Amino acid sequence: MKRLFLVLPVILLAATLACSSGTAPTPTSLPAAPAATATSAPVGPAATGTPAGPSATAFPTPTETPAAFFLDVTSPENESVIRAATIEVKGRTAVDAVVSVNDTVVDVAEDGSFTSMVTLGEGPNTIDVIASDFSGDQQAKIINVIYVP
């Protein structure tokens, strides 16, 4: 009888909280899976012939992991002195990236390479290269060059 008096307030408290928050309390444990019958097909490791054990999983493991997002500017080198009024900016990135060089969007080839021509002003110049993708990944490189005619 004492046990009932201890359990009853806990149940009433849980019911009161559920009603006041508008959501039902979540269970602390999952219900047991139904036992396999002679008419049901096996699932998990038994279905594939894989031995069960500590390393067996019910989910397939991916065979290929996605490559990390990157931006690599190969030309020009930072802080280089340039003798021409225009320079070709070259680099590589992820194939699904959108690349801009000094706020101008440039095409990305199927292998992830890109090139862009930039007109330089006399003296120091900053070249901003930004790559981003639809997942929200973004990387930027800033290259400073000096144009000496």
GIPEWO-V223130 format. One record per run of one state. SS is the DSSP state (a for helix, b for strand, c for the rest). FROM is the first residue (numbers start at 1). LEN is the number of residues. Records with the same first field share a line. If there is no record, write none. Layout:
# GIPEWO-V223130
SS = FROM-LEN / FROM-LEN
This chain:
# GIPEWO-V223130
c = 1-1 / 22-23 / 49-22 / 76-4 / 83-3 / 94-4 / 102-2 / 107-6 / 120-3 / 133-5 / 148-2
a = 2-20 / 45-4
b = 71-5 / 80-3 / 86-8 / 98-4 / 104-3 / 113-7 / 123-10 / 138-10
